[in-house]
């Protein structure tokens, strides 16, 4: 539905951030309802909200206990014939890359001592850090955006023809820059790899 109507993830998150709730079409009375997430059947209190922003109106089902929100309907849009064969299995939708970077950089940046040491070791400058929050690539498959209380992100950035992974933690008012790891040249990025292990030992820098 999104693809056939040129609706992007950014449109959805802008709607959630800036839209207006149409309470006349919403149902905020709590009721218990079952739903399926990751092929497992769950049960939680449900509320239904209709939100509109710049001509886009979307219905959301909010399951409060598990903090899960489903897009249940794109109001006023007809279902494309091309969507008839699509699976109804839910897929996670993350905040787009540029909005995630903007969100992280909107907080005051806190450089941990080991991070500053690794910056000096790898020759990474403050300008490089600025560009990290402009065009770095958030590794969503390795990050923990729903971690509470502090979401955790791994961000990939190429600097001077070398690929680095930055370990960054989002606090309530500060974004903590924790660690830097140099990606090994023989790492096959076409396959899933656990970026956490890149930080388990750092033979290039003595920053303990």
Backbone as ProteinMPNN parsed JSONL, in Angstrom:
{"seq_chain_A": "XXXXXXXXXXXXXXXXXXXXXXXXXXXXXXXXXXXXXXXXXXXXXXXXXXXXXXXXXXXXXXXXXXXXXXXXXXXXXXXXXXXXXXXXXXXXXXXXXXXXXXXXXXXXXXXXXXXXXXXXXXXXXXXXXXXXXXXXXXXXXXXXXXXXXXXXXXXXXXXXXXXXXXXXXXXXXXXXXXXXXXXXXXXXXXXXXXXXXXXXXXXXXXXX", "coords_chain_A": {"N_chain_A": [[0.825, -1.199, 0.0], [1.903, 1.249, 0.827], [4.013, 1.55, -1.019], [2.651, 1.578, -3.461], [1.286, 3.935, -3.302], [3.179, 5.837, -3.045], [4.043, 6.432, -0.43], [6.254, 7.059, 2.155], [8.471, 5.74, 4.738], [9.325, 7.901, 6.185], [7.22, 9.698, 5.852], [5.3, 8.471, 7.456], [6.423, 8.625, 10.049], [6.677, 11.384, 10.322], [4.014, 12.036, 10.323], [3.264, 10.829, 12.744], [4.719, 12.407, 14.487], [3.827, 15.013, 14.048], [1.153, 15.057, 13.399], [-2.498, 15.319, 13.703], [-4.811, 13.973, 15.983], [-7.771, 12.417, 15.121], [-10.343, 12.35, 16.988], [-12.997, 11.793, 16.712], [-13.139, 9.697, 14.968], [-11.593, 7.874, 16.193], [-11.067, 5.277, 18.677], [-10.808, 5.17, 21.906], [-11.472, 3.624, 24.016], [-10.545, 1.069, 26.165], [-9.945, -2.291, 25.246], [-9.607, -5.817, 25.44], [-7.651, -7.629, 23.194], [-6.56, -10.064, 20.844], [-3.483, -10.523, 19.078], [-0.99, -11.06, 16.501], [2.46, -11.314, 16.606], [5.679, -11.562, 15.369], [5.108, -14.2, 14.686], [3.978, -15.187, 16.985], [1.208, -15.547, 19.117], [-0.313, -12.937, 20.843], [-1.783, -11.107, 23.622], [-3.412, -8.176, 24.583], [-4.324, -4.902, 25.93], [-6.194, -2.855, 23.79], [-6.206, 0.125, 21.873], [-7.597, 2.378, 19.483], [-6.479, 4.616, 17.045], [-6.918, 7.37, 14.847], [-4.989, 9.269, 12.768], [-4.045, 12.309, 11.222], [-2.155, 14.047, 8.748], [-1.072, 16.53, 6.654], [-2.787, 15.745, 4.515], [-2.579, 13.003, 4.562], [-4.047, 10.252, 6.032], [-4.077, 7.953, 8.612], [-4.835, 4.876, 10.199], [-4.208, 3.523, 13.396], [-3.503, 0.731, 15.469], [-3.045, 0.424, 18.824], [-1.395, -1.487, 21.088], [-1.302, -1.526, 24.354], [0.066, -2.726, 26.59], [2.315, -4.029, 25.561], [3.502, -2.042, 24.166], [3.219, -1.912, 21.384], [2.558, -0.902, 18.097], [0.38, -1.079, 15.413], [0.022, -0.367, 11.969], [-3.084, -0.18, 10.83], [-4.762, 0.622, 8.806], [-4.835, 2.542, 5.807], [-6.461, 5.314, 5.523], [-8.997, 6.411, 3.25], [-7.682, 5.535, 1.013], [-7.549, 3.366, -1.723], [-7.151, -0.165, -1.877], [-4.452, -1.458, -3.615], [-4.455, -3.525, -6.535], [-2.139, -4.856, -6.884], [-1.369, -5.512, -4.371], [-2.746, -7.643, -3.444], [-1.711, -10.212, -3.189], [0.064, -10.087, -1.132], [1.657, -10.924, 2.002], [0.147, -10.981, 5.281], [1.755, -10.837, 7.434], [3.254, -9.066, 10.03], [5.744, -6.482, 9.823], [8.61, -4.921, 11.214], [8.93, -1.384, 11.442], [11.37, 0.946, 11.255], [12.559, 4.129, 12.468], [13.502, 6.352, 9.897], [16.837, 6.531, 8.446], [18.037, 9.175, 8.244], [16.401, 10.653, 9.974], [16.848, 9.341, 12.36], [19.578, 9.886, 12.826], [19.401, 12.658, 13.053], [17.83, 12.855, 15.32], [19.534, 11.75, 17.274], [21.677, 13.567, 17.218], [20.474, 15.86, 18.069], [20.486, 15.99, 20.773], [22.715, 16.965, 23.482], [26.087, 16.171, 22.946], [28.005, 13.668, 24.471], [31.218, 12.766, 25.044], [32.754, 9.844, 25.81], [35.656, 8.92, 27.759], [37.185, 6.782, 26.727], [36.271, 6.798, 24.138], [37.213, 9.261, 23.162], [39.919, 8.706, 23.317], [40.107, 6.661, 21.416], [39.398, 8.097, 19.164], [41.659, 9.763, 18.886], [43.555, 7.775, 18.47], [42.779, 6.618, 16.032], [42.859, 8.776, 14.394], [40.576, 10.316, 14.009], [38.558, 13.119, 13.53], [36.855, 16.039, 14.962], [35.316, 17.098, 12.934], [34.851, 14.82, 11.417], [33.148, 13.497, 13.157], [30.976, 15.209, 13.095], [30.141, 14.746, 10.448], [29.444, 12.114, 10.717], [26.946, 12.193, 11.948], [25.547, 13.22, 9.913], [25.691, 11.757, 7.495], [26.12, 9.109, 8.228], [25.606, 5.516, 8.412], [23.053, 3.935, 9.913], [23.046, 0.891, 11.548], [20.518, -0.882, 11.615], [19.748, -3.536, 11.943], [21.452, -4.434, 13.842], [21.229, -2.754, 15.943], [19.547, -1.401, 18.912], [16.902, 0.074, 19.067], [14.627, 0.161, 20.643], [15.412, -0.268, 23.185], [15.252, 0.135, 26.676], [16.3, 2.014, 29.516], [17.808, 3.462, 27.654], [18.149, 3.759, 24.324], [20.162, 1.962, 21.96], [22.619, 2.317, 19.487], [24.384, 1.231, 16.582], [26.535, 2.643, 14.324], [27.662, 2.945, 11.049], [30.484, 4.255, 9.343], [32.493, 5.506, 6.771], [35.754, 6.635, 6.82], [38.398, 8.307, 5.487], [38.853, 6.182, 3.686], [38.638, 4.005, 5.327], [36.573, 1.798, 7.126], [34.544, 2.382, 9.892], [32.897, 1.45, 12.948], [30.591, 2.92, 15.053], [29.697, 3.086, 18.406], [26.894, 4.095, 19.936], [24.86, 5.7, 22.337], [21.652, 6.64, 23.287], [20.544, 9.011, 25.506], [18.27, 10.631, 27.846], [18.697, 13.407, 27.726], [21.215, 13.611, 26.726], [23.463, 12.403, 24.227], [25.443, 9.673, 24.216], [28.69, 8.995, 23.216], [30.231, 6.131, 22.917], [32.148, 4.042, 22.035], [34.619, 3.21, 19.481], [35.139, 1.182, 16.698], [37.276, -0.419, 14.404], [36.424, -1.678, 11.324], [37.091, -4.917, 10.273], [39.009, -5.782, 7.422], [38.455, -8.161, 6.115], [35.865, -8.739, 6.724], [32.741, -10.009, 5.906], [30.255, -8.262, 4.791], [27.915, -8.902, 3.583], [26.741, -10.875, 4.916], [25.156, -11.611, 8.048], [26.629, -10.178, 10.877], [27.92, -10.005, 14.205], [28.197, -7.03, 15.528], [28.878, -6.24, 18.068], [30.992, -7.799, 18.923], [33.165, -6.668, 17.755], [34.036, -4.798, 19.488], [35.022, -6.118, 21.628], [37.718, -6.601, 21.874], [40.559, -4.577, 21.248], [43.059, -4.36, 19.293], [44.434, -2.33, 18.065], [44.484, 0.035, 19.477], [45.49, 1.377, 22.582], [43.472, 1.833, 24.817], [42.332, 1.226, 27.239]], "CA_chain_A": [[0.0, 0.0, 0.0], [2.791, 2.408, 0.875], [4.757, 1.658, -2.272], [1.761, 1.902, -4.572], [0.808, 5.306, -3.109], [4.352, 6.702, -2.827], [4.135, 6.801, 0.982], [7.532, 6.604, 2.683], [8.564, 5.606, 6.199], [9.449, 9.25, 6.737], [5.868, 10.251, 5.904], [4.612, 7.887, 8.613], [6.968, 9.153, 11.302], [6.313, 12.8, 10.383], [2.615, 12.044, 10.734], [3.211, 10.522, 14.182], [5.325, 13.505, 15.25], [3.197, 16.32, 13.835], [-0.242, 14.934, 12.988], [-3.604, 15.569, 14.629], [-5.667, 12.811, 16.222], [-9.197, 12.602, 14.867], [-10.971, 11.581, 18.061], [-14.336, 11.366, 16.297], [-12.986, 8.424, 14.276], [-10.767, 6.998, 17.025], [-11.74, 4.564, 19.762], [-9.829, 5.099, 22.991], [-11.942, 2.713, 25.062], [-9.669, -0.099, 26.203], [-10.54, -3.619, 25.152], [-8.602, -6.867, 25.276], [-7.727, -8.249, 21.864], [-5.412, -10.877, 20.478], [-2.782, -10.152, 17.845], [0.156, -11.918, 16.207], [3.717, -10.589, 16.402], [6.77, -12.535, 15.238], [4.483, -15.524, 14.602], [3.474, -15.583, 18.296], [-0.056, -14.903, 19.449], [-0.239, -12.135, 22.06], [-3.051, -10.54, 24.05], [-3.157, -6.939, 25.32], [-5.348, -3.879, 25.805], [-6.127, -2.212, 22.483], [-6.856, 1.389, 21.559], [-7.541, 2.648, 18.041], [-6.318, 6.041, 16.776], [-6.83, 7.851, 13.471], [-4.139, 10.466, 12.788], [-3.964, 12.932, 9.9], [-1.109, 15.063, 8.575], [-0.821, 16.943, 5.276], [-3.577, 14.969, 3.57], [-2.428, 11.562, 4.791], [-4.782, 9.813, 7.222], [-3.707, 6.571, 8.888], [-5.382, 4.268, 11.415], [-3.227, 2.758, 14.164], [-3.93, -0.05, 16.626], [-2.034, 0.496, 19.871], [-1.511, -2.503, 22.14], [-0.603, -0.74, 25.366], [0.947, -3.457, 27.494], [3.56, -4.375, 24.899], [3.975, -0.866, 23.423], [3.269, -2.276, 19.968], [1.607, -0.151, 17.285], [0.211, -1.595, 14.058], [-0.742, 0.383, 10.989], [-4.204, -1.061, 10.506], [-5.469, 1.06, 7.606], [-4.574, 3.847, 5.199], [-7.798, 5.816, 5.261], [-9.287, 7.105, 1.984], [-6.867, 4.994, -0.073], [-8.01, 2.06, -2.171], [-6.12, -1.202, -1.906], [-3.978, -1.741, -4.97], [-4.561, -4.923, -6.958], [-0.806, -5.451, -6.754], [-1.134, -5.875, -2.966], [-3.651, -8.728, -3.069], [-0.993, -11.44, -2.858], [1.048, -9.85, -0.079], [1.405, -11.569, 3.297], [-0.299, -10.099, 6.358], [2.698, -10.908, 8.554], [3.738, -7.719, 10.365], [7.176, -6.22, 9.753], [8.975, -3.747, 11.996], [9.292, -0.19, 10.696], [12.247, 1.778, 12.067], [12.735, 5.525, 12.096], [14.462, 6.419, 8.784], [18.234, 6.792, 8.794], [18.329, 10.593, 8.46], [15.676, 11.111, 11.156], [17.538, 8.764, 13.518], [20.792, 10.677, 13.048], [18.982, 13.986, 13.531], [17.357, 12.672, 16.699], [20.694, 11.543, 18.133], [22.511, 14.77, 17.276], [19.736, 16.971, 18.681], [20.915, 16.022, 22.174], [24.099, 17.334, 23.73], [26.954, 15.008, 22.771], [28.934, 13.383, 25.572], [32.292, 11.903, 24.579], [33.393, 9.072, 26.866], [37.112, 9.013, 27.692], [37.71, 5.763, 25.823], [35.916, 7.233, 22.79], [38.173, 10.303, 22.784], [41.2, 8.026, 23.115], [40.037, 5.955, 20.138], [39.439, 9.14, 18.132], [43.063, 10.143, 18.702], [44.275, 6.612, 17.95], [42.434, 6.387, 14.624], [42.962, 10.018, 13.641], [39.231, 10.793, 13.701], [38.447, 14.505, 13.965], [35.513, 16.527, 15.296], [34.608, 17.234, 11.658], [34.389, 13.472, 11.072], [32.001, 13.196, 14.015], [29.855, 15.972, 12.53], [29.667, 14.054, 9.244], [28.832, 10.86, 11.169], [25.536, 12.451, 12.22], [24.943, 13.733, 8.687], [25.555, 10.716, 6.472], [26.45, 7.768, 8.7], [24.592, 4.49, 8.135], [22.617, 3.239, 11.124], [22.902, -0.552, 11.336], [19.307, -1.182, 12.379], [19.69, -4.964, 12.262], [22.336, -4.687, 14.981], [20.96, -1.759, 16.978], [18.45, -1.68, 19.844], [16.192, 1.349, 19.198], [13.564, 0.076, 21.652], [16.01, -0.571, 24.49], [14.895, 1.091, 27.724], [15.9, 3.388, 29.208], [18.68, 4.136, 26.7], [18.31, 3.088, 23.032], [21.561, 1.737, 21.587], [22.779, 2.296, 18.036], [25.68, 1.062, 15.944], [26.515, 3.437, 13.099], [28.826, 2.695, 10.197], [30.939, 5.445, 8.612], [33.806, 5.377, 6.14], [36.591, 7.822, 7.01], [39.716, 8.114, 4.858], [38.869, 4.848, 3.061], [38.578, 2.975, 6.371], [35.218, 1.699, 7.674], [34.472, 2.323, 11.348], [31.598, 1.274, 13.583], [30.487, 3.763, 16.238], [28.744, 2.598, 19.407], [26.291, 5.329, 20.434], [23.74, 5.452, 23.238], [20.791, 7.813, 23.413], [19.97, 9.273, 26.813], [17.126, 11.548, 27.84], [19.137, 14.745, 27.314], [22.548, 13.528, 26.142], [23.811, 11.257, 23.391], [26.771, 9.247, 24.644], [29.537, 8.355, 22.225], [30.884, 5.173, 23.803], [33.311, 3.335, 21.523], [34.853, 3.168, 18.044], [35.829, -0.04, 16.271], [37.67, -0.462, 12.995], [35.893, -2.885, 10.707], [38.141, -5.732, 9.665], [38.927, -5.77, 5.96], [37.933, -9.424, 5.591], [34.492, -8.945, 7.173], [31.775, -10.15, 4.822], [29.077, -7.512, 5.22], [26.716, -9.45, 2.957], [26.182, -11.805, 5.883], [24.949, -11.02, 9.36], [27.748, -10.316, 11.811], [27.637, -9.384, 15.496], [29.133, -5.908, 15.645], [29.332, -6.1, 19.45], [32.269, -8.475, 19.103], [34.245, -5.799, 17.284], [34.481, -3.971, 20.608], [35.485, -6.961, 22.731], [39.164, -6.379, 21.999], [41.001, -3.553, 20.31], [44.522, -4.494, 19.208], [45.049, -1.17, 17.449], [44.538, 1.179, 20.398], [45.634, 1.082, 24.005], [42.538, 2.805, 25.414], [41.616, 0.616, 28.362]], "C_chain_A": [[0.864, 1.255, 0.0], [3.485, 2.619, -0.456], [3.859, 2.115, -3.415], [1.209, 3.313, -4.477], [1.939, 6.29, -2.815], [4.407, 7.26, -1.411], [5.43, 6.222, 1.544], [7.454, 6.415, 4.2], [8.627, 6.982, 6.853], [8.091, 9.923, 6.845], [5.13, 9.756, 7.145], [5.119, 8.497, 9.916], [6.727, 10.657, 11.443], [4.855, 12.944, 10.799], [2.496, 11.79, 12.232], [3.74, 11.674, 15.029], [4.496, 14.782, 15.19], [1.711, 16.259, 13.528], [-1.231, 15.254, 14.097], [-4.442, 14.305, 14.752], [-7.119, 13.193, 15.945], [-9.954, 11.739, 15.871], [-12.373, 11.109, 17.678], [-14.278, 10.02, 15.593], [-12.178, 7.421, 15.099], [-11.618, 6.321, 18.081], [-10.726, 4.339, 20.868], [-10.322, 4.271, 24.176], [-11.092, 1.445, 25.026], [-10.468, -1.388, 26.062], [-9.422, -4.631, 24.903], [-8.767, -7.513, 23.908], [-6.436, -9.013, 21.594], [-4.781, -10.348, 19.189], [-1.583, -11.059, 17.686], [1.371, -11.046, 15.923], [4.852, -11.6, 16.413], [6.25, -13.966, 15.336], [3.975, -16.035, 15.95], [2.187, -14.826, 18.59], [0.062, -14.205, 20.802], [-1.645, -11.653, 22.419], [-2.762, -9.303, 24.899], [-4.327, -5.983, 25.135], [-5.135, -3.091, 24.512], [-6.84, -0.867, 22.504], [-6.646, 1.662, 20.074], [-7.483, 4.157, 17.815], [-6.269, 6.297, 15.271], [-6.094, 9.186, 13.501], [-3.988, 10.984, 11.365], [-2.881, 13.99, 9.882], [-0.888, 15.294, 7.089], [-1.506, 16.019, 4.26], [-3.472, 13.467, 3.713], [-3.123, 11.196, 6.096], [-4.546, 8.317, 7.415], [-4.351, 6.111, 10.193], [-4.318, 3.399, 12.068], [-3.93, 1.983, 15.264], [-2.793, -0.084, 17.628], [-2.322, -0.541, 20.94], [-0.65, -2.043, 23.309], [0.413, -1.537, 26.167], [2.315, -3.707, 26.872], [4.148, -3.217, 24.098], [4.176, -1.184, 21.943], [2.19, -1.488, 19.235], [1.577, -0.74, 15.877], [-0.469, -0.535, 13.195], [-1.856, -0.541, 10.525], [-4.9, -0.664, 9.212], [-4.919, 2.393, 7.126], [-5.928, 4.39, 4.744], [-7.861, 6.535, 3.913], [-8.422, 6.62, 0.825], [-7.384, 3.604, -0.435], [-6.841, 1.069, -2.186], [-5.742, -1.518, -3.346], [-4.138, -3.227, -5.282], [-3.218, -5.637, -6.804], [-0.534, -5.939, -5.335], [-1.918, -7.116, -2.548], [-2.924, -9.993, -2.646], [0.015, -11.287, -1.742], [0.64, -10.526, 1.229], [0.955, -10.534, 4.318], [0.629, -10.138, 7.562], [3.302, -9.531, 8.791], [5.255, -7.638, 10.265], [7.474, -4.936, 10.516], [9.349, -2.594, 11.076], [10.11, 0.714, 11.618], [12.237, 3.214, 11.565], [13.77, 5.597, 10.98], [15.845, 6.875, 9.234], [18.475, 8.262, 9.121], [17.625, 11.133, 9.7], [16.302, 10.557, 12.431], [18.786, 9.565, 13.847], [20.454, 12.057, 13.595], [18.534, 13.919, 14.985], [18.529, 12.528, 17.662], [21.502, 12.825, 18.304], [21.795, 15.963, 17.88], [20.026, 17.081, 20.173], [22.336, 16.567, 22.285], [24.966, 16.081, 23.651], [27.909, 14.88, 23.952], [29.967, 12.372, 25.081], [32.9, 11.174, 25.782], [34.912, 9.106, 26.67], [37.7, 8.007, 26.711], [37.404, 6.14, 24.369], [36.895, 8.294, 22.3], [39.538, 9.698, 22.514], [41.223, 7.326, 21.762], [39.982, 6.936, 18.963], [40.889, 9.526, 17.826], [43.842, 9.005, 18.046], [44.031, 6.436, 16.449], [42.531, 7.654, 13.774], [41.613, 10.56, 13.203], [39.05, 12.175, 14.32], [37.014, 14.854, 14.365], [34.674, 16.705, 14.038], [34.07, 15.889, 11.194], [33.162, 13.099, 11.889], [30.774, 13.956, 13.529], [29.271, 15.255, 11.317], [29.023, 12.713, 9.59], [27.336, 11.044, 11.362], [24.822, 13.075, 11.022], [24.695, 12.618, 7.687], [26.074, 9.355, 6.912], [25.314, 6.803, 8.399], [24.261, 3.742, 9.425], [22.392, 1.764, 10.795], [21.716, -1.041, 12.175], [19.222, -2.655, 12.769], [20.564, -5.334, 13.449], [22.028, -3.769, 16.158], [19.757, -2.161, 17.83], [17.663, -0.387, 20.083], [15.09, 1.342, 20.249], [14.099, -0.257, 23.041], [15.646, 0.53, 25.488], [15.822, 0.905, 28.922], [16.687, 4.048, 28.087], [18.82, 3.336, 25.412], [19.775, 3.055, 22.609], [21.66, 1.587, 20.074], [24.223, 2.007, 17.658], [25.596, 1.737, 14.582], [27.809, 3.227, 12.333], [29.178, 3.958, 9.421], [32.323, 5.18, 8.041], [34.553, 6.703, 6.262], [37.973, 7.518, 6.455], [39.891, 6.683, 4.362], [38.921, 3.709, 4.077], [37.162, 2.981, 6.951], [35.271, 1.52, 9.19], [33.027, 2.083, 11.785], [31.604, 2.078, 14.877], [29.367, 3.245, 17.131], [28.189, 3.82, 20.13], [25.025, 5.008, 21.22], [22.948, 6.737, 23.443], [20.22, 7.921, 24.822], [18.817, 10.256, 26.704], [17.519, 12.927, 27.328], [20.505, 14.735, 26.648], [22.67, 12.287, 25.267], [25.25, 10.886, 23.706], [27.496, 8.532, 23.512], [30.482, 7.44, 22.992], [32.19, 4.601, 23.264], [33.405, 3.489, 20.009], [35.574, 1.865, 17.733], [36.118, 0.053, 14.778], [37.185, -1.775, 12.407], [37.008, -3.639, 9.999], [37.924, -5.819, 8.155], [38.305, -7.036, 5.404], [36.504, -9.715, 6.073], [33.541, -8.968, 5.988], [30.469, -9.483, 5.254], [27.799, -7.999, 4.555], [26.031, -10.454, 3.876], [26.027, -11.092, 7.228], [26.182, -11.237, 10.233], [27.425, -9.538, 13.076], [28.643, -8.264, 15.741], [29.639, -5.743, 17.072], [30.711, -6.715, 19.659], [33.447, -7.646, 18.599], [34.831, -4.979, 18.427], [35.055, -4.797, 21.755], [36.994, -6.851, 22.945], [39.605, -5.414, 20.923], [42.505, -3.554, 20.214], [45.214, -3.242, 18.68], [45.253, -0.009, 18.424], [44.668, 0.699, 21.835], [44.787, 2.085, 24.776], [41.774, 2.217, 26.592], [41.438, 1.588, 29.518]], "O_chain_A": [[0.593, 2.206, -0.733], [3.539, 3.738, -0.964], [4.259, 2.94, -4.236], [0.711, 3.844, -5.47], [1.7, 7.423, -2.395], [4.773, 8.417, -1.208], [5.676, 5.022, 1.421], [6.511, 6.863, 4.853], [8.064, 7.204, 7.925], [7.827, 10.639, 7.811], [4.424, 10.52, 7.804], [4.324, 8.845, 10.789], [6.588, 11.155, 12.56], [4.501, 13.863, 11.538], [1.719, 12.457, 12.916], [3.276, 11.896, 16.147], [4.457, 15.547, 16.153], [1.066, 17.3, 13.407], [-0.864, 15.433, 15.258], [-4.745, 13.647, 13.756], [-7.623, 14.181, 16.479], [-10.181, 10.552, 15.638], [-12.883, 10.144, 18.247], [-15.256, 9.272, 15.611], [-12.092, 6.247, 14.737], [-12.746, 6.735, 18.348], [-9.89, 3.439, 20.788], [-9.668, 4.221, 25.217], [-10.941, 0.823, 23.975], [-11.523, -1.555, 26.674], [-8.428, -4.333, 24.241], [-9.869, -7.894, 23.512], [-5.362, -8.639, 22.065], [-5.466, -9.797, 18.327], [-1.196, -11.753, 18.627], [1.311, -10.142, 15.09], [4.978, -12.396, 17.343], [6.857, -14.825, 15.975], [3.578, -17.195, 16.054], [2.087, -13.624, 18.345], [0.486, -14.81, 21.787], [-2.577, -11.776, 21.624], [-1.96, -9.366, 25.83], [-5.206, -6.208, 24.303], [-4.01, -2.71, 24.191], [-7.925, -0.729, 23.07], [-5.654, 1.236, 19.484], [-8.325, 4.897, 18.323], [-5.658, 5.537, 14.519], [-6.521, 10.122, 14.177], [-3.825, 10.209, 10.422], [-2.696, 14.732, 10.846], [-0.556, 14.366, 6.351], [-0.895, 15.576, 3.288], [-4.203, 12.73, 3.051], [-2.823, 11.765, 7.146], [-4.781, 7.517, 6.509], [-4.405, 6.86, 11.168], [-3.617, 2.641, 11.398], [-4.837, 2.499, 15.917], [-1.702, -0.565, 17.321], [-3.351, -0.491, 21.613], [0.576, -2.151, 23.268], [1.522, -1.056, 26.398], [3.343, -3.615, 27.544], [5.169, -3.378, 23.429], [5.167, -0.782, 21.334], [1.048, -1.413, 19.69], [2.615, -0.882, 15.23], [-1.419, 0.115, 13.631], [-1.597, -1.568, 9.897], [-5.555, -1.493, 8.58], [-4.579, 3.264, 7.927], [-6.466, 3.977, 3.716], [-6.901, 7.182, 3.493], [-8.429, 7.234, -0.242], [-7.625, 2.773, 0.44], [-5.7, 1.432, -2.473], [-6.599, -1.806, -4.182], [-3.977, -4.077, -4.407], [-3.162, -6.853, -6.62], [0.414, -6.691, -5.108], [-1.771, -7.59, -1.422], [-3.441, -10.768, -1.842], [0.744, -12.227, -1.426], [-0.544, -10.682, 1.527], [1.328, -9.363, 4.238], [0.331, -9.542, 8.597], [3.804, -8.901, 7.861], [5.963, -8.594, 10.579], [6.695, -3.983, 10.475], [10.004, -2.796, 10.053], [9.607, 1.189, 12.637], [11.948, 3.482, 10.399], [14.822, 4.968, 11.09], [15.996, 7.52, 10.271], [19.054, 8.574, 10.162], [18.178, 11.976, 10.406], [16.292, 11.222, 13.467], [19.032, 9.888, 15.009], [21.132, 12.565, 14.487], [18.824, 14.814, 15.778], [18.521, 13.117, 18.743], [21.958, 13.134, 19.405], [22.428, 16.976, 18.177], [19.836, 18.141, 20.77], [23.068, 16.622, 21.296], [24.62, 15.048, 24.223], [28.536, 15.852, 24.375], [29.616, 11.242, 24.741], [33.488, 11.801, 26.663], [35.395, 9.296, 25.554], [38.609, 8.338, 25.95], [38.19, 5.836, 23.472], [37.356, 8.239, 21.16], [40.239, 10.121, 21.595], [42.221, 7.38, 21.043], [40.475, 6.625, 17.879], [41.293, 9.605, 16.666], [44.682, 9.238, 17.177], [44.956, 6.143, 15.691], [42.309, 7.606, 12.564], [41.505, 11.191, 12.151], [39.353, 12.379, 15.496], [36.084, 14.079, 14.141], [33.463, 16.489, 14.063], [32.972, 15.812, 10.643], [32.241, 12.461, 11.379], [29.663, 13.425, 13.543], [28.051, 15.165, 11.171], [28.164, 12.225, 8.857], [26.543, 10.176, 10.995], [23.642, 13.418, 11.102], [23.618, 12.537, 7.096], [26.433, 8.529, 6.072], [24.185, 7.228, 8.157], [25.093, 3.008, 9.958], [21.642, 1.432, 9.877], [21.886, -1.542, 13.287], [18.678, -2.982, 13.824], [20.433, -6.426, 14.003], [22.525, -3.995, 17.261], [19.048, -3.118, 17.522], [17.739, 0.191, 21.168], [14.662, 2.404, 20.701], [13.324, -0.501, 23.966], [15.726, 1.716, 25.169], [16.108, -0.228, 29.31], [16.278, 5.103, 27.602], [19.533, 2.333, 25.393], [20.53, 3.993, 22.864], [20.901, 0.84, 19.456], [25.159, 2.467, 18.312], [24.704, 1.445, 13.785], [28.904, 3.317, 12.889], [28.298, 4.647, 8.905], [33.212, 4.691, 8.738], [34.052, 7.753, 5.862], [38.638, 6.583, 6.9], [40.927, 6.054, 4.582], [39.218, 2.571, 3.717], [36.612, 4.045, 7.235], [35.95, 0.629, 9.702], [32.076, 2.456, 11.098], [32.509, 1.938, 15.7], [28.248, 3.0, 16.679], [28.917, 4.503, 20.85], [24.227, 4.159, 20.822], [23.515, 7.789, 23.736], [19.501, 7.032, 25.278], [18.434, 10.663, 25.608], [16.766, 13.55, 26.58], [20.917, 15.738, 26.066], [22.055, 11.255, 25.538], [26.166, 11.68, 23.492], [26.975, 7.583, 22.925], [31.419, 7.907, 23.639], [33.22, 4.658, 23.936], [32.434, 3.842, 19.34], [36.516, 1.49, 18.431], [35.301, 0.543, 13.999], [37.492, -2.851, 12.922], [37.771, -3.063, 9.223], [36.791, -5.918, 7.682], [37.69, -7.006, 4.338], [35.991, -10.813, 5.856], [33.539, -8.053, 5.165], [29.677, -10.07, 5.991], [26.709, -7.559, 4.921], [24.884, -10.837, 3.646], [26.695, -10.093, 7.495], [26.711, -12.346, 10.313], [26.732, -8.522, 13.022], [29.79, -8.513, 16.113], [30.71, -5.173, 17.283], [31.504, -6.225, 20.464], [34.593, -7.895, 18.975], [35.971, -4.52, 18.354], [35.523, -4.238, 22.747], [37.482, -6.993, 24.066], [39.081, -5.433, 19.81], [43.175, -2.839, 20.959], [46.428, -3.095, 18.82], [46.117, 0.839, 18.201], [44.027, -0.27, 22.242], [45.304, 3.06, 25.321], [40.674, 2.673, 26.903], [40.855, 1.231, 30.541]]}, "name": "protein", "num_of_chains": 1, "seq": "XXXXXXXXXXXXXXXXXXXXXXXXXXXXXXXXXXXXXXXXXXXXXXXXXXXXXXXXXXXXXXXXXXXXXXXXXXXXXXXXXXXXXXXXXXXXXXXXXXXXXXXXXXXXXXXXXXXXXXXXXXXXXXXXXXXXXXXXXXXXXXXXXXXXXXXXXXXXXXXXXXXXXXXXXXXXXXXXXXXXXXXXXXXXXXXXXXXXXXXXXXXXXXXX"}
